[in-house]
Amino acid sequence: MKKVCVTGATGLLGTNVIIKLLQNGYSVIALVRKKSSWLGEENENLKLMEVDLSSDISTLLTDIDCIIHIAAETRQNLIGYDEYKKVNYATVVNLFTYAELMGVKKFLFVSTANTLGFGNTAFWGSEKAPQIYPFTHSFYAQSKLAAEDYLLKNNKNTEVTIVNPTFMIGAYDSKPSSGKIIFWAWKKKLLFYPKGGKNFVHVEDAATGIVNAVENGKAGEKYLLANENLSYKEFFKKVNRVTNQNPMMIAIPNKVLSFLGLMGDGLRRLKIKTNLSTSNMKALQICNYYSNQKSVEELGIQYQPVDKAIEDAIQYFIKNPVNHKKTSS
């Protein structure tokens, strides 16, 4: 039985990855801040360990075959790059240093699609496309790309494989994180939407891609975990179909988003946290589209429709009304 160490185990992706690993017969050590945050079931092959990822974790890596590093700072309202660098770069350096020291065979780094160049309705971005604006101005995307570059340049004994998920939807989104986009549309009579679009993927498929990459992901390679390229209007129409609602839908003019971005830049200069920024608002105006061809061919993923991801997310929110009420209030 292979032993795998997983960080970020209590988040949307981490929970789904651990469930997949256990289903596939792996023994898992999950590094968490609080054991009580684990949303899945207990399992004899799962050990939860409360750990500070910036500390010496070498004793936990004895006989570990692979580290799957998911933990990251993903909030969009932090003001300075250093706040992202501390978690998304320095922690990676620390973990990888101990992985090499303890003879871990593989380090699988979960990055983001936004370190790669995106396409549009005419062509789709790929693993070979370099990062482009507005994500070159995203502190989050910058910090993840810096970590990718470090791993690819400094691996000696431990193999490095990188996966780049797009926007994930599905069950176990307890915060919620990406699932907030569903609440944007759910139970609304009037729905405002940006004119851009992005790539959406069922979190179960992203988890399958990660588990498959443990065995079949090539050293030094990146894999986009991506599925349907949809405009926001198309995505919200799917939410409307799944939830049997028919709100009035109104497009937000790009000029309005650009103005909000400038307001956010001003607030940030005053050290006020906000999700608004020029780069974040620009991201809502573009068609941020990607191809999944490489992950289909090399990792053997069979992607599920985004409609299924929306259904699974909504069923999870219905069964967890406390989280639902927190978000909709």
CORZISUL-V450897 format. One line per field, one symbol per residue. psi: psi as a letter, one per 30 degrees, with the letter a starting at -180 (. if undefined). Layout:
psi: ???
This chain:
psi: kkkkkklhfgaeeeeeeeeeeefgglkkjkjlekeffkfalkkfgkkkkjkjfgajgeffgkgkekkjjekljfkggkelefeeeeefeeeeeeeeeeeeeggkekjjkjblfgflklaafelkllffklklkfffgjeeeeeeeeeeeeeffgkefkkkkkkilbjkkalgifelcffffefefkhkfkjkklfallkkkkfeeeeeeeeefeefkkkglkjkjlckjkleeeeeeeeeeeghlilkkkkkkeeeeeeeeeeeeeeefggkkkfkleeeeefffljiklkgeeeeeffhkjklkfeeeeeeeeeeeefifeeeeeef.
